[in-house]
């Protein structure tokens, strides 16, 4: 085994040492000859060598290197060629350890066929030979708006029948209903010349590219020319078309009439996935917008992923923009495009618009995933708590405490338990305060926490991953004194402080307690507020029950041999304790029997010394 490992190491080292110091792409293969990773490099030798430097290896890189059994490489002329080649190889081979571009087949595109009389239609398949595709469109209403605009302006034939020049010349085709309802100008039978039809298709191509301003300008010039020639009916037709396209442009996202032919990119990243938004600006309008996601495989950072996304989108949309707006510097080939990182002005607004789109997409995907798997939301929020508080473990089990009393009367406390951030009501506990006299919340909290965790420890029951006190620094400190100083337990403690209106204000953690920054409108803050409300509700309900029970007690509650049913019969018969005491022995014997009636009569008529 050792000899085989040494042989493999020597083989790979020989390849690495002989790699050229040129730009290119490298491919790692496993024992089955399958490509498991593709990368690009300005300097192949230097880049590939870095993978085998054990001092710089991360856990995921070590895993990748352990699978490598062979190395191939392709030398190219420039860094830009390497970037494009890497993108194509990843899409072709889908290597296991490369970031995975999520399949976008669910998004439709618009196709223009390469026929004698081309057709324009929506499609989810991009395999038709010779067709030109525009999209895909992640916002489907935008795609339908473009299709409707082309249809209303230029009436491309809606039929699916293949048509050729010979068939049109020989009268092979007949007009259909679409011609009679003015959805088509009848190019199949020569009622519209092919030259005019192709001019209309060309205008549709410009619209789909986003050049609506140019199309509108040409229309206006044609309309004015027809008016000068006194061809008013034809000018009126062009005017209607001009108004349609202007109406469409007015609904489009206009950012600045000074900006033209610019690409904008932004990224939002999570642990296992990254979301990238792409906007293309032409003539001051957003005419392409698409958000997609990469599934991470190794320790890719945002800059690496954004570079991949830029190449993918620009190639897909055939963008030749010389300027790209990005949120931070990206490693792209020299001369590939001018990078702009705006801090203010119109370009900053564009970047903010892109960020808004990518954050909304991320939020929508998160919501969709949480609907399919409700536990995913809980895990995400637990990770958020773990990250914000710096916990070693996920807070799977959280316990909260609260006290309740009025001037020390009927003092009680409550403990509620949340598992996976959901109330675990069978684990809720109520406590009557035994050792504290008067309204002393700190002493009451000490007693309850001591009783709670002494019992859990003695019975070998699981301890919480996090304790939350319904109070600020003082409550946290007394819990720490019991758990850490008295019981030698190591349980993280947080506190939920309230404002003067008794509303949750902030989350505290650590000793001395520090404020943890959580946005008041975040899901996590709302969850913690709900937890606090739940422990408060449980404690208050227990306190009210105890107080009501005390206030409604009567002499009958303490009489020996008198149960709930007997009390009910006595009160129903006599109406009050006073009338019951005024009743004679015979009355009680008639109601309860001779022995029980006489015994109750004697108890009711004892004096304070216990004499009859």
C-alpha positions as CSV (number, residue, x, y, z in Angstrom):
1,X,0.0,0.0,0.0
2,X,2.8,2.4,1.0
3,X,4.7,1.5,-2.2
4,X,1.6,2.2,-4.3
5,X,1.1,5.7,-2.7
6,X,4.8,6.5,-3.2
7,X,4.5,5.5,-6.9
8,X,1.4,7.7,-7.4
9,X,3.0,10.6,-5.6
10,X,6.1,10.4,-7.8
11,X,3.9,10.1,-10.9
12,X,1.9,13.3,-10.1
13,X,5.0,15.2,-9.0
14,X,6.6,14.4,-12.4
15,X,3.6,15.9,-14.2
16,X,3.5,19.0,-12.0
17,X,7.3,19.6,-12.4
18,X,7.0,19.5,-16.2
19,X,3.9,21.7,-16.5
20,X,4.5,24.9,-18.6
21,X,4.4,28.3,-17.1
22,X,1.7,29.4,-19.5
23,X,-2.0,30.2,-19.3
24,X,-4.3,27.2,-19.7
25,X,-6.8,24.8,-18.1
26,X,-6.0,21.8,-16.0
27,X,-8.1,18.7,-15.3
28,X,-7.9,16.3,-12.4
29,X,-9.0,12.7,-13.0
30,X,-9.8,9.9,-10.5
31,X,-9.0,6.2,-10.6
32,X,-11.8,5.6,-13.1
33,X,-10.5,8.2,-15.5
34,X,-13.4,10.6,-14.8
35,X,-12.7,14.3,-14.7
36,X,-13.4,15.4,-11.1
37,X,-12.2,19.0,-11.3
38,X,-11.4,21.6,-13.9
39,X,-9.5,24.9,-13.2
40,X,-7.9,27.8,-15.1
41,X,-4.6,29.4,-14.5
42,X,-2.4,32.3,-15.6
43,X,0.5,30.1,-14.8
44,X,-0.3,26.3,-15.0
45,X,2.8,25.1,-13.1
46,X,2.4,27.6,-10.2
47,X,-1.4,27.0,-9.9
48,X,-1.4,23.2,-9.9
49,X,1.6,23.1,-7.6
50,X,-0.4,25.0,-4.9
51,X,-2.8,22.1,-4.6
52,X,-0.1,19.8,-3.4
53,X,1.3,22.3,-0.9
54,X,0.2,20.6,2.4
55,X,0.7,23.8,4.4
56,X,-1.9,25.6,2.3
57,X,-4.5,22.8,2.0
58,X,-7.9,23.2,3.5
59,X,-10.0,20.2,4.5
60,X,-11.9,20.2,1.2
61,X,-8.8,20.6,-0.9
62,X,-7.2,17.6,0.9
63,X,-10.2,15.6,0.0
64,X,-9.9,16.6,-3.7
65,X,-6.2,15.9,-3.8
66,X,-6.7,12.4,-2.2
67,X,-8.9,11.5,-5.2
68,X,-6.5,12.7,-8.0
69,X,-4.9,9.9,-10.0
70,X,-3.9,11.8,-13.2
71,X,-3.6,15.3,-14.4
72,X,-4.3,16.7,-17.9
73,X,-3.8,20.2,-19.2
74,X,-4.6,22.4,-22.2
75,X,-2.4,25.4,-23.0
76,X,-4.1,28.4,-24.5
77,X,-2.9,31.8,-25.9
78,X,-4.3,34.1,-23.3
79,X,-5.9,34.2,-19.8
80,X,-9.2,35.2,-21.4
81,X,-9.1,32.0,-23.5
82,X,-8.4,30.0,-20.4
83,X,-11.4,31.6,-18.6
84,X,-13.8,30.7,-21.5
85,X,-12.4,27.2,-21.9
86,X,-12.8,26.5,-18.2
87,X,-16.4,27.6,-18.4
88,X,-17.1,25.3,-21.4
89,X,-15.3,22.3,-19.8
90,X,-17.3,22.6,-16.6
91,X,-20.6,22.7,-18.4
92,X,-19.5,19.8,-20.6
93,X,-18.1,17.4,-18.0
94,X,-19.9,18.6,-14.8
95,X,-17.0,17.6,-12.6
96,X,-17.9,16.5,-9.1
97,X,-15.7,19.0,-7.2
98,X,-16.5,22.1,-9.4
99,X,-19.2,24.6,-8.4
100,X,-22.4,23.4,-10.1
101,X,-24.5,25.9,-12.0
102,X,-28.1,25.0,-11.2
103,X,-30.0,23.9,-14.3
104,X,-32.0,26.8,-15.8
105,X,-34.2,24.7,-18.1
106,X,-37.2,25.8,-16.1
107,X,-36.8,29.3,-17.5
108,X,-38.2,30.0,-20.9
109,X,-36.4,31.8,-23.8
110,X,-37.6,33.4,-27.0
111,X,-36.5,31.8,-30.3
112,X,-36.3,33.2,-33.8
113,X,-35.9,30.5,-36.4
114,X,-33.6,30.5,-39.4
115,X,-36.3,29.8,-42.0
116,X,-37.3,31.4,-45.3
117,X,-40.1,33.1,-43.3
118,X,-38.8,33.0,-39.7
119,X,-41.1,32.4,-36.7
120,X,-40.9,33.9,-33.2
121,X,-42.0,31.9,-30.2
122,X,-41.4,30.9,-26.6
123,X,-39.4,27.8,-25.8
124,X,-37.8,25.9,-23.0
125,X,-35.5,23.9,-25.3
126,X,-32.5,25.5,-27.0
127,X,-31.5,22.7,-29.3
128,X,-33.1,23.9,-32.6
129,X,-30.3,24.2,-35.1
130,X,-29.9,27.6,-36.7
131,X,-32.3,29.4,-34.4
132,X,-31.3,32.5,-32.4
133,X,-32.3,32.5,-28.7
134,X,-32.9,35.4,-26.4
135,X,-33.1,34.9,-22.7
136,X,-33.6,32.8,-20.6
137,X,-36.1,35.0,-18.8
138,X,-36.3,34.4,-15.0
139,X,-39.2,37.0,-14.9
140,X,-41.7,35.4,-17.2
141,X,-44.0,38.4,-17.5
142,X,-41.2,40.4,-19.1
143,X,-40.8,37.7,-21.8
144,X,-44.6,37.8,-22.6
145,X,-44.5,41.6,-22.7
146,X,-41.7,41.4,-25.4
147,X,-43.6,38.7,-27.4
148,X,-46.7,40.8,-27.3
149,X,-44.8,43.9,-28.4
150,X,-43.4,42.1,-31.4
151,X,-46.7,40.5,-32.2
152,X,-48.6,43.8,-32.0
153,X,-46.0,45.8,-33.9
154,X,-44.9,43.5,-36.7
155,X,-47.3,40.5,-36.8
156,X,-44.8,37.6,-37.3
157,X,-46.5,34.5,-38.6
158,X,-47.9,32.6,-35.6
159,X,-48.3,29.2,-37.5
160,X,-45.9,26.3,-37.0
161,X,-45.9,25.1,-40.6
162,X,-42.4,25.0,-42.2
163,X,-42.3,27.2,-45.3
164,X,-39.8,27.5,-48.0
165,X,-39.2,29.8,-51.0
166,X,-40.4,27.3,-53.6
167,X,-43.7,26.7,-51.7
168,X,-44.5,30.4,-51.5
169,X,-43.6,30.9,-55.2
170,X,-45.7,27.9,-56.4
171,X,-48.8,28.9,-54.2
172,X,-48.5,25.8,-52.0
173,X,-49.9,27.6,-48.9
174,X,-53.2,29.2,-48.1
175,X,-54.0,32.0,-45.8
176,X,-55.5,30.9,-42.4
177,X,-57.7,32.5,-39.8
178,X,-54.8,34.6,-38.4
179,X,-54.7,36.6,-41.6
180,X,-58.4,37.4,-41.5
181,X,-58.3,38.6,-37.9
182,X,-55.2,40.7,-38.7
183,X,-52.7,38.7,-36.7
184,X,-50.6,38.0,-39.8
185,X,-50.0,39.9,-43.0
186,X,-50.0,36.8,-45.2
187,X,-46.4,36.5,-46.4
188,X,-47.1,32.8,-47.2
189,X,-49.2,33.8,-50.2
190,X,-47.3,36.9,-51.2
191,X,-49.7,39.5,-49.6
192,X,-46.6,40.7,-47.7
193,X,-43.3,40.7,-49.5
194,X,-40.5,38.7,-48.0
195,X,-38.3,41.9,-47.9
196,X,-40.9,43.6,-45.8
197,X,-41.4,40.5,-43.6
198,X,-37.6,40.2,-43.0
199,X,-37.5,43.9,-42.1
200,X,-40.1,43.3,-39.4
201,X,-38.2,40.3,-38.1
202,X,-35.0,42.4,-38.0
203,X,-36.9,45.0,-35.9
204,X,-38.1,42.2,-33.6
205,X,-34.4,41.1,-33.1
206,X,-33.5,44.7,-32.1
207,X,-36.3,44.8,-29.6
208,X,-35.3,41.5,-28.0
209,X,-31.7,42.8,-27.8
210,X,-33.0,45.7,-25.9
211,X,-32.5,48.3,-28.6
212,X,-36.1,49.7,-28.3
213,X,-34.8,53.3,-28.4
214,X,-33.3,52.8,-31.8
215,X,-36.5,51.1,-33.1
216,X,-38.6,54.0,-31.8
217,X,-36.3,56.5,-33.4
218,X,-36.6,54.9,-36.8
219,X,-40.3,54.7,-36.4
220,X,-40.5,58.4,-35.6
221,X,-38.4,59.3,-38.7
222,X,-40.6,57.1,-40.9
223,X,-43.7,58.6,-39.5
224,X,-42.5,62.2,-40.1
225,X,-41.4,61.3,-43.6
226,X,-44.8,59.9,-44.5
227,X,-46.6,62.9,-43.0
228,X,-44.4,65.2,-45.2
229,X,-45.4,63.2,-48.2
230,X,-49.1,63.6,-47.2
231,X,-49.4,59.8,-46.8
232,X,-51.4,60.3,-43.6
233,X,-53.1,56.9,-43.4
234,X,-49.7,55.2,-43.5
235,X,-48.3,57.7,-41.0
236,X,-51.2,56.9,-38.7
237,X,-50.4,53.2,-38.8
238,X,-46.7,53.9,-37.9
239,X,-47.9,56.3,-35.1
240,X,-49.9,53.5,-33.5
241,X,-46.8,51.3,-33.6
242,X,-44.7,54.1,-32.2
243,X,-47.1,54.7,-29.3
244,X,-47.0,51.0,-28.5
245,X,-43.2,50.8,-28.2
246,X,-43.1,54.1,-26.2
247,X,-45.6,52.6,-23.8
248,X,-43.5,49.5,-23.4
249,X,-40.4,51.6,-22.9
250,X,-42.2,53.7,-20.2
251,X,-42.9,50.5,-18.3
252,X,-39.3,49.3,-18.5
253,X,-36.9,50.0,-15.7
254,X,-35.3,53.3,-16.8
255,X,-32.1,53.9,-14.8
256,X,-30.3,56.7,-16.7
257,X,-30.4,57.9,-20.3
258,X,-26.7,58.5,-20.1
259,X,-25.8,54.8,-19.5
260,X,-25.4,52.5,-22.4
261,X,-24.2,48.9,-22.9
262,X,-23.1,48.1,-19.4
263,X,-23.2,44.7,-17.5
264,X,-24.0,44.7,-13.7
265,X,-23.3,41.8,-11.3
266,X,-23.8,41.2,-7.6
267,X,-23.6,38.2,-5.4
268,X,-25.1,36.9,-2.2
269,X,-23.4,33.9,-0.6
270,X,-24.3,31.2,1.9
271,X,-22.5,28.2,3.2
272,X,-23.3,25.8,0.4
273,X,-24.8,28.0,-2.4
274,X,-24.1,31.4,-4.0
275,X,-26.7,33.6,-5.9
276,X,-25.5,35.9,-8.7
277,X,-27.6,38.6,-10.4
278,X,-26.9,39.9,-13.9
279,X,-28.4,43.1,-15.4
280,X,-27.6,44.4,-18.9
281,X,-28.2,48.1,-19.5
282,X,-28.8,49.4,-23.0
283,X,-29.9,53.0,-23.8
284,X,-30.6,53.7,-20.1
285,X,-32.9,50.7,-19.6
286,X,-32.6,47.3,-18.1
287,X,-33.2,44.9,-21.0
288,X,-31.8,41.7,-19.6
289,X,-32.1,40.5,-16.0
290,X,-31.3,37.1,-14.7
291,X,-30.5,35.6,-11.3
292,X,-28.9,32.1,-11.0
293,X,-27.2,30.0,-8.4
294,X,-24.0,28.0,-8.0
295,X,-23.8,25.0,-5.6
296,X,-20.5,25.2,-3.9
297,X,-18.2,22.1,-3.8
298,X,-14.9,23.3,-2.4
299,X,-13.9,26.4,-0.5
300,X,-14.7,28.8,-3.3
301,X,-14.9,32.5,-2.3
302,X,-17.3,35.1,-3.6
303,X,-14.6,36.6,-6.0
304,X,-14.0,33.2,-7.7
305,X,-17.7,32.5,-8.0
306,X,-18.5,35.9,-9.4
307,X,-15.7,35.6,-12.0
308,X,-17.3,32.3,-13.2
309,X,-20.8,33.9,-13.2
310,X,-19.6,36.9,-15.3
311,X,-18.1,34.7,-17.9
312,X,-21.2,32.4,-18.0
313,X,-23.7,35.2,-18.3
314,X,-21.7,37.3,-20.9
315,X,-21.3,34.2,-23.0
316,X,-24.9,33.1,-22.7
317,X,-26.3,36.5,-23.6
318,X,-23.6,37.3,-26.1
319,X,-22.7,40.5,-24.3
320,X,-19.8,42.6,-25.7
321,X,-20.1,45.3,-23.1
322,X,-16.7,46.9,-22.4
323,X,-17.7,47.9,-18.9
324,X,-18.9,45.8,-16.0
325,X,-20.1,47.1,-12.6
326,X,-19.2,44.8,-9.7
327,X,-19.3,45.1,-5.9
328,X,-15.6,44.3,-5.4
329,X,-12.5,43.6,-7.6
330,X,-12.8,40.3,-9.6
331,X,-9.8,38.4,-11.1
332,X,-10.5,38.7,-14.8
333,X,-8.1,38.7,-17.7
334,X,-6.4,42.0,-18.5
335,X,-8.4,43.8,-21.2
336,X,-11.5,41.5,-20.7
337,X,-13.6,44.4,-19.6
338,X,-13.3,47.6,-17.5
339,X,-14.3,46.9,-13.9
340,X,-16.2,49.7,-12.0
341,X,-16.8,49.5,-8.3
342,X,-19.1,52.6,-7.8
343,X,-19.4,54.4,-4.5
344,X,-22.1,56.9,-5.5
345,X,-24.1,58.2,-8.5
346,X,-26.1,56.5,-11.2
347,X,-23.8,53.4,-11.4
348,X,-24.1,52.9,-7.6
349,X,-27.9,52.9,-8.1
350,X,-27.5,50.2,-10.7
351,X,-25.4,48.1,-8.3
352,X,-28.0,48.6,-5.6
353,X,-30.7,47.5,-8.0
354,X,-28.8,44.3,-8.8
355,X,-28.3,43.7,-5.1
356,X,-32.0,44.1,-4.4
357,X,-32.8,41.6,-7.1
358,X,-30.3,39.0,-5.8
359,X,-31.5,39.4,-2.2
360,X,-35.1,39.0,-3.3
361,X,-34.2,35.9,-5.3
362,X,-32.4,34.4,-2.3
363,X,-35.3,35.2,0.0
364,X,-37.8,33.6,-2.5
365,X,-35.7,30.4,-2.8
366,X,-35.4,30.2,1.0
367,X,-39.1,30.6,1.4
368,X,-39.8,27.9,-1.2
369,X,-37.3,25.5,0.4
370,X,-38.8,26.1,3.8
371,X,-42.3,25.3,2.5
372,X,-41.0,22.0,1.2
373,X,-39.0,21.3,4.3
374,X,-40.2,23.2,7.4
375,X,-37.3,21.9,9.5
376,X,-34.9,23.7,7.2
377,X,-36.1,27.1,8.6
378,X,-35.5,25.9,12.2
379,X,-32.0,24.7,11.4
380,X,-31.2,28.0,9.6
381,X,-32.3,30.0,12.6
382,X,-30.5,27.7,15.0
383,X,-27.3,28.3,13.0
384,X,-28.0,32.0,13.1
385,X,-28.2,31.9,16.9
386,X,-25.1,29.7,17.1
387,X,-23.2,32.2,14.9
388,X,-24.4,35.3,16.6
389,X,-23.6,34.0,20.1
390,X,-20.5,32.0,19.1
391,X,-21.9,28.7,20.5
392,X,-20.0,25.5,20.1
393,X,-23.1,23.4,19.4
394,X,-26.4,24.1,17.7
395,X,-29.0,25.3,20.3
396,X,-31.2,22.3,19.8
397,X,-32.7,22.6,23.3
398,X,-33.4,26.1,24.8
399,X,-34.9,26.7,28.2
400,X,-36.4,30.0,29.4
401,X,-37.3,31.1,33.0
402,X,-39.6,33.8,34.3
403,X,-41.0,34.7,37.8
404,X,-44.4,36.1,38.7
405,X,-45.8,37.5,41.9
406,X,-47.7,40.5,43.3
407,X,-45.8,42.1,46.2
408,X,-44.4,38.7,47.0
409,X,-47.9,37.1,47.3
410,X,-48.5,33.8,45.4
411,X,-44.9,33.8,44.1
412,X,-44.3,31.3,41.3
413,X,-41.9,30.7,38.5
414,X,-42.0,28.9,35.2
415,X,-39.6,27.1,32.9
416,X,-40.5,26.5,29.2
417,X,-38.6,24.3,26.8
418,X,-38.0,24.7,23.1
419,X,-36.7,21.9,21.0
420,X,-35.7,22.7,17.4
421,X,-37.2,26.2,18.2
422,X,-40.6,24.7,18.7
423,X,-42.5,24.6,22.1
424,X,-42.1,21.2,23.9
425,X,-45.1,21.6,26.2
426,X,-44.7,18.2,27.9
427,X,-41.3,19.6,29.2
428,X,-42.8,22.8,30.7
429,X,-42.5,23.0,34.5
430,X,-44.3,25.2,37.1
431,X,-42.6,26.1,40.5
432,X,-44.1,27.3,43.7
433,X,-41.5,29.5,45.4
434,X,-40.6,27.9,48.8
435,X,-37.7,29.6,50.3
436,X,-38.2,33.3,49.5
437,X,-40.3,35.7,51.5
438,X,-41.3,38.9,49.8
439,X,-40.8,40.2,46.2
440,X,-37.2,39.1,45.5
441,X,-37.0,38.1,41.9
442,X,-33.2,37.3,42.0
443,X,-33.6,34.9,45.0
444,X,-36.7,33.3,43.4
445,X,-34.7,32.7,40.2
446,X,-31.8,31.2,42.1
447,X,-34.2,28.8,43.9
448,X,-35.9,27.7,40.7
449,X,-32.7,27.3,38.6
450,X,-31.1,25.3,41.5
451,X,-34.1,23.0,41.8
452,X,-34.3,22.5,38.0
453,X,-30.7,21.7,37.2
454,X,-30.0,19.8,40.4
455,X,-32.8,17.4,39.5
456,X,-31.7,17.1,35.8
457,X,-28.2,16.3,36.9
458,X,-29.2,13.7,39.6
459,X,-31.6,12.0,37.1
460,X,-29.1,12.1,34.2
461,X,-31.5,14.0,32.0
462,X,-30.2,16.2,29.1
463,X,-29.1,19.8,29.9
464,X,-30.1,22.6,27.6
465,X,-27.8,24.0,24.9
466,X,-28.8,27.5,25.9
467,X,-30.6,29.2,28.8
468,X,-32.4,32.4,28.2
469,X,-33.4,34.6,31.1
470,X,-36.5,36.8,30.8
471,X,-34.5,39.8,32.0
472,X,-31.2,41.6,31.7
473,X,-27.8,41.4,33.3
474,X,-29.1,40.7,36.9
475,X,-31.1,37.6,36.0
476,X,-28.3,36.3,33.8
477,X,-25.8,36.7,36.7
478,X,-27.9,34.8,39.3
479,X,-28.4,31.9,36.8
480,X,-24.6,31.8,36.2
481,X,-24.0,31.8,40.0
482,X,-26.1,28.7,40.3
483,X,-25.2,26.7,37.2
484,X,-21.5,27.5,37.1
485,X,-20.4,28.4,40.7
486,X,-22.7,26.0,42.6
487,X,-23.4,23.1,40.2
488,X,-20.2,23.3,38.0
489,X,-22.3,23.2,34.8
490,X,-21.2,24.8,31.6
491,X,-24.3,26.0,29.9
492,X,-24.4,29.2,27.7
493,X,-26.7,31.9,29.2
494,X,-28.4,34.8,27.3
495,X,-30.8,37.4,28.4
496,X,-33.7,39.2,26.7
497,X,-33.9,42.8,28.0
498,X,-37.1,44.9,27.7
499,X,-37.8,48.6,27.3
500,X,-40.0,50.8,29.5
501,X,-43.1,49.5,27.6
502,X,-42.2,45.9,28.4
503,X,-41.3,45.1,24.8
504,X,-38.2,43.1,23.9
505,X,-35.4,45.5,23.2
506,X,-32.2,43.5,22.8
507,X,-30.4,40.2,23.3
508,X,-27.6,40.0,25.8
509,X,-24.9,37.4,26.0
510,X,-21.6,36.7,27.8
511,X,-20.1,37.9,31.1
512,X,-20.0,40.8,31.3
513,X,-23.1,40.8,29.1
514,X,-22.7,42.4,25.7
515,X,-25.5,43.5,23.3
516,X,-25.9,41.1,20.3
517,X,-26.8,43.0,17.2
518,X,-30.1,41.6,15.8
519,X,-32.4,43.6,13.6
520,X,-35.8,44.1,15.2
521,X,-37.5,43.2,11.9
522,X,-35.6,39.9,11.4
523,X,-37.1,36.4,11.8
524,X,-34.7,35.6,14.6
525,X,-35.7,38.6,16.7
526,X,-39.4,37.8,16.2
527,X,-38.7,34.2,17.2
528,X,-36.9,35.3,20.4
529,X,-39.7,37.7,21.2
530,X,-42.3,34.8,20.8
531,X,-40.2,32.7,23.1
532,X,-40.2,35.4,25.7
533,X,-43.9,35.9,25.4
534,X,-44.5,32.2,25.8
535,X,-42.6,31.9,29.1
536,X,-44.2,35.1,30.4
537,X,-47.7,33.7,29.4
538,X,-47.0,30.4,31.2
539,X,-45.8,32.0,34.4
540,X,-48.6,34.6,34.5
541,X,-51.2,31.9,33.9
542,X,-49.9,29.8,36.8
543,X,-49.7,32.8,39.1
544,X,-53.3,33.8,38.3
545,X,-54.6,30.3,38.8
546,X,-52.9,30.1,42.2
547,X,-54.2,33.6,43.2
548,X,-57.7,32.7,42.1
549,X,-57.7,29.5,44.0
550,X,-56.6,31.3,47.2
551,X,-59.2,34.0,46.8
552,X,-62.1,31.6,46.2
553,X,-61.3,29.2,49.1
554,X,-63.9,28.8,51.8
555,X,-64.2,27.1,55.2
556,X,-65.6,24.0,53.4
557,X,-62.2,23.5,51.5
558,X,-60.5,22.7,54.9
559,X,-63.2,20.4,56.4
560,X,-62.1,16.8,56.8
561,X,-64.3,14.3,54.9
562,X,-65.9,16.9,52.7
563,X,-64.9,16.5,49.0
564,X,-65.7,18.5,45.9
565,X,-69.1,16.8,45.3
566,X,-70.3,17.2,48.9
567,X,-69.2,20.9,48.9
568,X,-71.3,21.4,45.7
569,X,-74.4,19.7,47.3
570,X,-74.1,21.8,50.5
571,X,-73.6,25.1,48.7
572,X,-76.5,24.3,46.3
573,X,-78.8,23.4,49.2
574,X,-77.9,26.2,51.7
575,X,-76.6,28.9,49.4
576,X,-73.7,30.1,51.6
577,X,-71.4,29.0,54.5
578,X,-73.3,31.3,56.9
579,X,-76.7,29.5,56.3
580,X,-74.9,26.2,56.4
581,X,-73.7,27.0,60.0
582,X,-77.2,28.1,60.9
583,X,-78.7,24.8,59.8
584,X,-79.7,22.3,62.5
585,X,-78.2,18.8,62.9
586,X,-81.5,17.2,61.5
587,X,-81.2,19.2,58.3
588,X,-77.6,18.0,57.7
589,X,-78.6,14.4,58.6
590,X,-81.5,14.5,56.1
591,X,-79.1,15.7,53.4
592,X,-76.0,13.6,54.1
593,X,-77.2,10.7,56.3
594,X,-77.2,10.4,60.1
595,X,-73.5,9.7,60.7
596,X,-72.0,12.1,58.2
597,X,-74.6,14.8,58.9
598,X,-74.0,14.7,62.7
599,X,-70.2,14.7,62.2
600,X,-70.3,17.7,59.9
601,X,-72.7,19.5,62.4
602,X,-70.2,18.9,65.3
603,X,-67.2,20.2,63.2
604,X,-69.0,23.4,62.2
605,X,-70.0,24.2,65.7
606,X,-66.7,23.7,67.4
607,X,-65.4,26.8,69.2
608,X,-61.9,28.1,68.9
609,X,-60.7,25.9,71.8
610,X,-61.9,22.8,69.9
611,X,-64.8,22.2,72.3
612,X,-68.3,21.3,71.0
